[in-house]
Amino acid sequence: MASLRRRPKPLQIYLQPDQDRVLRAVAEREHVSLAELIRRSIDCYLTDILPPETDPSLGLIGLQRPDLSISHDELVASEAAAPADGE
């Protein structure tokens, strides 16, 4: 998800055995490394708890919402062209 690829910072964490087992199973199912799965999980968690507008550094890693004012006309036009519910 990160838009800028930088050298990853090593980090040692301790997982509960159940966490390790489940994370490894999900990583295998998704065909990604355990480290990549944990990075993705952190990105999702940060997106959920931090409003992107309040932390400009989130834009640097690709987590900031796009500026809808730039594409306002296109957004309004697409909504106007969409069929109403029940049609």
C-alpha positions as a Markdown table, in Angstrom:
| # | Residue | x | y | z |
|---|---|---|---|---|
| 1 | Met | 0.0 | 0.0 | 0.0 |
| 2 | Ala | 2.9 | 2.3 | 0.6 |
| 3 | Ser | 3.4 | 4.7 | -2.3 |
| 4 | Leu | 7.1 | 5.4 | -1.5 |
| 5 | Arg | 9.3 | 2.3 | -1.2 |
| 6 | Arg | 11.9 | 2.9 | 1.4 |
| 7 | Arg | 14.2 | 0.5 | 3.2 |
| 8 | Pro | 12.1 | -1.3 | 5.8 |
| 9 | Lys | 13.0 | -0.7 | 9.4 |
| 10 | Pro | 13.6 | -4.0 | 11.2 |
| 11 | Leu | 11.3 | -4.6 | 14.2 |
| 12 | Gln | 11.2 | -7.5 | 16.6 |
| 13 | Ile | 7.8 | -8.4 | 18.1 |
| 14 | Tyr | 6.5 | -11.2 | 20.2 |
| 15 | Leu | 3.2 | -12.9 | 19.2 |
| 16 | Gln | 1.0 | -15.2 | 21.1 |
| 17 | Pro | 1.2 | -18.7 | 19.7 |
| 18 | Asp | -2.4 | -18.5 | 18.4 |
| 19 | Gln | -1.7 | -15.2 | 16.7 |
| 20 | Asp | 1.4 | -16.7 | 15.0 |
| 21 | Arg | -0.6 | -19.7 | 13.8 |
| 22 | Val | -3.5 | -17.7 | 12.4 |
| 23 | Leu | -1.2 | -15.1 | 10.8 |
| 24 | Arg | 0.9 | -17.7 | 9.1 |
| 25 | Ala | -2.2 | -19.5 | 7.8 |
| 26 | Val | -3.6 | -16.2 | 6.4 |
| 27 | Ala | -0.2 | -15.3 | 4.9 |
| 28 | Glu | 0.0 | -18.7 | 3.2 |
| 29 | Arg | -3.5 | -18.4 | 1.8 |
| 30 | Glu | -2.8 | -14.9 | 0.5 |
| 31 | His | 0.6 | -15.9 | -0.9 |
| 32 | Val | 2.5 | -13.2 | 0.9 |
| 33 | Ser | 5.2 | -13.3 | 3.6 |
| 34 | Leu | 4.3 | -13.0 | 7.2 |
| 35 | Ala | 6.1 | -9.6 | 7.3 |
| 36 | Glu | 4.0 | -8.3 | 4.3 |
| 37 | Leu | 0.8 | -9.5 | 6.0 |
| 38 | Ile | 1.7 | -7.6 | 9.2 |
| 39 | Arg | 2.6 | -4.4 | 7.3 |
| 40 | Arg | -0.7 | -4.6 | 5.5 |
| 41 | Ser | -2.5 | -5.1 | 8.7 |
| 42 | Ile | -0.8 | -2.1 | 10.3 |
| 43 | Asp | -1.8 | 0.0 | 7.3 |
| 44 | Cys | -5.4 | -1.1 | 7.6 |
| 45 | Tyr | -5.4 | -0.4 | 11.4 |
| 46 | Leu | -3.9 | 3.1 | 10.9 |
| 47 | Thr | -6.4 | 3.9 | 8.2 |
| 48 | Asp | -9.2 | 3.0 | 10.6 |
| 49 | Ile | -8.1 | 4.9 | 13.7 |
| 50 | Leu | -6.4 | 8.0 | 12.3 |
| 51 | Pro | -8.3 | 10.6 | 10.2 |
| 52 | Pro | -5.9 | 11.1 | 7.3 |
| 53 | Glu | -6.6 | 14.9 | 7.2 |
| 54 | Thr | -5.0 | 15.3 | 10.6 |
| 55 | Asp | -1.7 | 13.5 | 9.9 |
| 56 | Pro | 0.0 | 14.7 | 6.7 |
| 57 | Ser | 2.6 | 12.0 | 7.0 |
| 58 | Leu | -0.1 | 9.5 | 6.0 |
| 59 | Gly | -0.1 | 11.0 | 2.6 |
| 60 | Leu | 3.5 | 10.0 | 2.2 |
| 61 | Ile | 2.7 | 6.4 | 2.6 |
| 62 | Gly | -0.4 | 6.4 | 0.5 |
| 63 | Leu | -3.0 | 6.4 | 3.2 |
| 64 | Gln | -4.4 | 9.8 | 2.7 |
| 65 | Arg | -7.8 | 10.2 | 1.1 |
| 66 | Pro | -7.9 | 11.8 | -2.3 |
| 67 | Asp | -8.9 | 15.5 | -2.6 |
| 68 | Leu | -12.5 | 15.2 | -3.9 |
| 69 | Ser | -12.6 | 19.0 | -4.6 |
| 70 | Ile | -10.2 | 18.3 | -7.5 |
| 71 | Ser | -12.6 | 15.9 | -9.2 |
| 72 | His | -15.9 | 17.4 | -7.8 |
| 73 | Asp | -17.5 | 17.9 | -11.3 |
| 74 | Glu | -16.8 | 14.3 | -12.3 |
| 75 | Leu | -18.1 | 13.0 | -9.1 |
| 76 | Val | -21.4 | 15.0 | -9.3 |
| 77 | Ala | -21.8 | 14.0 | -13.0 |
| 78 | Ser | -21.3 | 10.3 | -12.3 |
| 79 | Glu | -23.9 | 10.5 | -9.4 |
| 80 | Ala | -26.4 | 12.3 | -11.6 |
| 81 | Ala | -26.0 | 9.7 | -14.4 |
| 82 | Ala | -26.4 | 6.7 | -12.1 |
| 83 | Pro | -29.9 | 5.2 | -12.1 |
| 84 | Ala | -32.0 | 5.9 | -9.0 |
| 85 | Asp | -32.8 | 3.1 | -6.6 |
| 86 | Gly | -35.7 | 1.0 | -7.8 |
| 87 | Glu | -35.3 | 1.7 | -11.4 |
